[in-house]
Each structure stands twice: as structure tokens, then as C-alpha cells.
């Protein structure tokens, strides 16, 4: 059927689908088209083109015979007891969908993959996330549906990041945190982004334009290569100095700077005394950790003892996102008070 549509990059497909659905502009009786790295979403009424989240085009869309749902679980005709085990959430990184599954669903994992491939408009491949391992934080992934490489481009906060979900750490659940930290950087600051992964903190801070220099450090060569690939596409990338090095060799020689970010949730605590010495007087430290919920209220004071000195205060602590039924990823911000 010939109808108007909105043409966007595949990486923006899910956000655009939600935008149009929220505004009741998405046609649910017509299918979404894929066009060489782009998606075309059918719209009910084009209205003012300037109000659309993409390019207005006309296309011949397929008529959808099945009922459109807002929950991928509705696409699986399973018994209620099996359906109750399905995770409610999943991650979308560019055109890649990642989901964690309980052992009880191991034999039905490919059905879940096909359902997600059909449900997420931008999806090219679906993988089972089997967790992050080792000091380089590499993710173990099993393909459930779709095809192609694990490398993609993921857009957040106005930046398209080069990401390879199998070769370097990246989490799409930290977009607001990247922007929040960048908003706190003051004019003229020098910043360390430690264990930077593909550089979302460093690049978001660079985009804000206030830091004079950002040093992004990681021990994973693939992470640094992906950071450099993104860096080259943006003029503000020149503010970032990527450094390939483990913390053990970087920290002893590092000069003190105004702001330090340490996002190493499982192992960061053992580096804190050395990291603390790289924070200049009146500087700030952003530290991320998986914290049991029962310890949230008292954990910041315990962490300060690991900093090795008495001239620190707690500026902020907040939950970034749930990690497990009993723990959260928590952001702690400490200020060094000694002048």
C-alpha cells in the first residue's frame, strides 16, 4: 500500500518508533521497510515535515496481518509458566539486540531471538548476553537470530559511537549518566576517563566543549581502536588523548587533574587509593560500583576510607540502574577538599 513514511538510520529506528507511537502517528497496519542501512516507518498523517523525526518519503508498504504489540513476549505463543520466565527488558545497541536469559529458557532461546528480531524495528542481529569477563571487560555473546558482525554504530546524546559489543565494553544504559557527568565539567578542566571502553564519557565531555583536555585510558586495544574511529569523525575529538595502558602502569606516572571518572564496577575498589592521588585539590572523583541495596546508605563512607586520606566529602550518590534482584549500579561522587 502506498503511504507516507519517515526514513531514518537503522540505529535510530527504535527511538523513532517509540516517538511516533507516543504521538499516535505510527501506522500499525503497515510493515516497516528496510533500505540499505535505513528504516522507513509508515505514518498516519505526515502533517508538518519539520515535526517529523526523520525524512518524509512515500513508499509501498506491506500490509501487516498480525496484531502489533508493545511487548515482544506477546509474539511467543507459550504456556503461561514458560512465559513468566521471559525477561521484561533487553538492550538495543545500534542494530544489535542483547538479552540475558535464565537457564530454564536455554532450549527456547532461538524462538526468543526471532521474536526480538521481529519486534525491534532496527534489529539486524539478536544475541544472548552471557556476561562480561576479565580485566578488559569482554562480553560473551551467542547469536540467537539475524546475521552480520557484532560491530555497529550506536547513537546517544548526539554522538554516533563505533561499538563492537563482543570486542569492547559498552552499555546503552548509561546514556543519561554520560550526559550528567559531562554537564558537571567546568570550563578549563582536565579530565581522566579511566577504563574508558569505547569512550562514551570522554566523547560526551569533549562534545560539551568545556574541558581543555580529556585523557581516555583503557587496557583493551580494541576499545582504544573504536574510540579513535569515533574521535576522527568529530572536530571536538581533538580534545581527547586515547591511551592504551593498564591502570597499574598509567596511575603511578599520572599527574593530578580536576576530574576523574572510574567506571570499573566489579574491580574498581582495589585501584581507588592510586586513583585518589590523581585527583587535584578541589577536584572530583566519579566512581561506579555494583552495590547491594542493603548497603546503599552506608557504602559511600566505607569507600572514602579506601581513598586513603581524610580530605574527601560525599557530593552525590545515586542509582544508575538495577543490576540484579538485590543490587544496583551506583554512582558515587567525591570531592577533594584540601587546597
C-alpha positions in Angstrom: 0.0 0.0 0.0 1.3 3.4 -1.0 1.7 5.7 2.1 3.9 8.4 3.6 6.7 7.3 5.9 9.6 8.6 7.9 13.1 7.5 6.8 15.8 7.2 9.5 19.0 5.3 10.1 18.6 1.8 11.5 20.4 2.9 14.7 17.6 5.4 15.3 14.8 3.0 14.5 13.7 2.0 17.9 13.7 5.6 19.3 11.8 6.8 16.2 9.2 4.0 16.6 8.6 5.0 20.2 8.4 8.7 19.3 5.8 8.1 16.5 3.9 5.6 18.6 3.7 8.1 21.6 2.4 10.8 19.2 -0.1 8.3 17.7 1.5 8.8 14.2 2.7 5.3 13.6 0.6 3.1 11.3 0.3 -0.3 12.8 -1.5 -1.8 9.8 1.6 -1.5 7.6 5.0 -3.0 8.0 8.4 -1.2 8.4 10.7 -1.2 5.4 14.5 -1.8 5.5 16.6 0.1 2.9 20.4 -0.3 3.0 21.1 0.9 6.5 17.9 2.8 6.8 14.3 2.1 8.0 11.1 3.6 6.7 8.3 3.8 9.2 4.7 4.3 7.9 2.9 7.3 9.4 -0.8 8.0 9.8 -0.6 11.7 9.0 2.6 13.4 7.8 1.5 16.8 9.0 4.3 19.3 9.1 7.5 17.7 7.8 9.5 19.8 10.3 7.8 18.0 13.2 8.9 14.5 11.9 11.9 12.8 13.5 13.3 12.0 10.0 13.0 12.4 6.2 9.4 12.4 4.9 9.1 9.9 1.9 6.5 7.8 0.1 6.8 4.1 -0.2 4.8 0.9 -0.9 4.5 -0.7 2.5 3.4 -4.3 3.1 0.1 -4.8 4.9 0.6 -6.3 8.3 -1.8 -9.1 9.1 -0.7 -9.9 12.7 -1.6 -7.7 15.6 1.1 -5.2 16.6 2.1 -5.4 20.2 4.0 -3.3 22.6 5.7 -6.3 24.3 7.9 -8.8 22.5 6.6 -11.5 24.8 3.2 -11.3 23.1 4.8 -12.7 20.0 5.5 -16.0 21.7 2.6 -18.4 21.9 3.9 -20.2 25.0 2.2 -21.7 28.1 1.9 -19.1 31.0 4.5 -20.8 33.2 7.2 -20.6 30.4 6.2 -17.0 29.5 6.6 -15.9 33.1 10.3 -16.7 32.8 10.9 -14.3 29.9 12.9 -11.1 30.8 10.9 -7.9 30.5 13.9 -5.9 29.3 16.7 -6.1 26.8 19.3 -3.8 25.4 19.5 -2.2 21.9 23.0 -1.2 20.7 22.7 0.3 17.2 21.1 -2.5 15.2 22.1 -5.2 17.7 19.7 -6.6 20.4 21.2 -8.2 23.5 19.2 -10.1 26.1 20.1 -12.1 29.2 18.1 -15.3 29.7 17.7 -17.7 32.7 18.9 -21.3 32.3 15.3 -22.5 32.2 14.9 -20.9 28.7 18.1 -22.3 27.2 16.2 -24.7 24.9 13.9 -22.0 23.6 16.4 -19.2 23.2 16.3 -19.1 19.4 12.5 -18.6 19.5 13.1 -15.6 21.7 15.8 -14.3 19.3 13.4 -14.5 16.3 10.6 -12.7 18.3 13.0 -9.9 19.2 14.3 -9.6 15.6 10.7 -9.2 14.5 9.8 -6.8 17.4 12.6 -4.3 17.3 12.4 -2.2 14.0 16.2 -1.5 13.9 17.3 -5.1 14.7 19.8 -6.8 12.4 21.0 -9.5 14.9 20.0 -10.7 18.3 22.5 -12.1 20.8 22.3 -13.7 24.2 24.4 -11.8 26.6 26.3 -14.3 28.8 28.1 -11.6 30.9 31.2 -9.5 31.0 34.5 -11.2 31.9 38.1 -10.3 32.6 40.0 -7.1 33.1 39.2 -6.0 29.5 35.5 -6.4 30.2 34.8 -8.5 27.2 31.2 -9.7 26.7 30.4 -13.3 25.8 27.7 -13.4 23.2 25.8 -16.2 21.5 23.9 -15.4 18.3 20.2 -16.2 18.6 18.8 -14.7 15.3 19.8 -12.5 12.4 23.1 -12.1 10.7 26.2 -9.9 10.4 29.0 -8.7 12.6 28.9 -7.6 16.2 30.2 -4.1 15.2 27.7 -1.3 14.8 27.2 2.4 15.4 25.1 3.4 18.4 23.7 6.9 18.7 23.2 8.7 22.1 23.5 12.3 23.2 24.1 13.5 19.6 27.1 11.2 19.1 27.4 8.1 16.9 29.8 5.7 18.7 31.7 2.9 17.0 30.8 -0.1 19.0 31.8 -3.8 18.8 29.8 -5.5 21.6 32.0 -8.6 21.5 35.4 -6.9 21.5 35.0 -3.9 23.8 32.7 -2.9 26.7 29.8 -0.6 26.1 26.4 -0.2 27.9 23.5 1.7 26.4 22.0 2.0 29.9 24.5 4.8 30.8 23.4 7.5 28.3 22.0 9.7 31.0 25.0 9.2 33.2 27.4 10.2 30.4 25.4 13.4 29.9 25.1 14.1 33.6 28.9 13.9 34.2 29.6 16.0 31.1 27.2 18.7 32.4 29.2 18.9 35.6 32.6 19.6 33.9 33.6 23.2 34.3 35.5 25.4 31.8 39.2 24.7 31.6 39.1 21.3 33.5 41.4 18.5 32.7 39.8 15.0 32.9 40.8 11.4 33.2 38.3 8.8 31.8 39.8 5.6 33.3 38.7 2.2 31.9 37.1 4.2 29.2 35.8 1.4 26.9 34.8 2.9 23.6 34.9 6.4 25.1 31.3 7.5 25.8 32.3 9.5 28.9 35.3 11.1 27.1 33.4 11.9 23.9 30.3 13.3 25.7 32.6 15.5 27.8 34.5 16.6 24.7 31.3 17.4 22.9 30.2 19.8 25.7 33.3 21.9 24.9 34.3 22.9 28.4 37.2 20.6 29.2 40.6 21.6 27.8 42.0 18.0 27.7 40.5 14.5 28.3 42.8 11.5 28.7 40.9 8.3 28.0 42.7 5.2 29.3 41.9 1.5 28.6 43.9 -1.7 28.6 41.9 -3.2 25.7 43.4 -2.4 22.2 40.0 -2.9 20.6 38.4 -0.3 22.8 41.0 2.3 22.0 40.7 1.5 18.3 36.9 2.0 18.4 37.3 5.2 20.4 39.8 6.6 17.8 37.3 5.6 15.0 34.6 7.8 16.6 37.1 10.5 17.6 38.1 11.0 14.0 34.6 11.9 12.8 34.1 14.8 15.2 36.1 18.1 15.4 35.9 18.1 19.2 37.6 14.7 19.2 40.9 16.5 19.2 40.3 17.3 22.9 40.8 13.6 23.7 44.1 11.8 24.1 43.5 8.0 24.0 46.0 6.0 26.0 46.4 2.2 25.7 47.6 1.1 29.1 46.5 -0.9 32.2 45.8 1.2 35.3 48.8 -0.4 37.1 51.2 1.3 34.7 49.3 4.5 34.0 48.4 5.7 37.5 51.9 5.8 39.1 53.1 8.4 36.5 49.8 10.3 36.1 49.7 14.0 37.0 46.8 15.3 39.1 43.7 16.6 37.2 40.4 18.3 38.0 38.0 15.4 37.4 38.4 11.6 37.3 35.9 9.0 36.1 36.4 5.4 37.1 33.8 3.0 35.7 35.0 -0.4 36.7 32.1 -1.7 38.7 33.4 -5.1 39.8 37.1 -4.3 40.4 37.5 -0.6 40.8 37.7 -0.6 44.6 41.2 -2.1 44.5 42.5 0.8 42.4 40.9 3.6 44.5 44.0 4.6 46.6 46.0 5.1 43.4 43.2 6.8 41.6 42.7 9.2 44.5 46.2 10.5 44.1 45.4 11.6 40.6 42.6 14.0 41.7 43.8 17.5 42.2 42.9 19.7 45.2 39.2 20.7 44.9 38.8 18.1 42.2 36.1 15.5 41.8 36.0 11.7 41.5 33.1 9.8 39.8 33.2 6.2 40.9 30.8 3.4 39.8 30.2 0.2 41.7 27.8 -2.7 42.0 26.3 -2.1 45.4 23.9 -4.4 47.4 20.7 -2.4 48.1 21.0 -3.0 51.8 24.4 -1.3 51.8 23.5 1.8 49.8 23.0 4.2 52.7 26.4 3.5 54.3 28.6 2.5 51.4 29.9 6.0 50.5 31.5 6.4 53.9 33.2 2.9 53.5 34.5 3.9 50.1 36.0 7.1 51.4 38.2 5.0 53.7 39.6 3.4 50.6 40.7 6.8 49.2 43.5 6.8 51.8 43.1 10.4 53.1 40.7 12.4 55.2 40.2 15.4 52.9 37.2 13.9 51.0 33.5 14.5 51.1 30.5 12.8 49.5 28.9 15.1 46.9 26.3 12.7 45.5 25.2 9.0 45.4 22.5 7.7 43.1 21.3 4.5 41.5 22.2 4.4 37.8 20.2 1.3 37.0 19.3 -2.1 38.7 21.9 -4.8 38.2 20.3 -7.8 39.9 17.3 -8.6 42.2 19.4 -7.4 45.2 22.0 -4.9 43.8 22.3 -1.8 41.7 24.9 0.0 39.7 25.5 3.1 41.8 27.3 6.3 41.1 29.3 7.9 43.9 30.8 11.4 43.5 33.5 12.5 45.9 35.1 16.0 46.2 38.7 16.6 47.4 38.6 19.5 49.8 42.2 20.2 50.6 43.5 23.3 48.9 
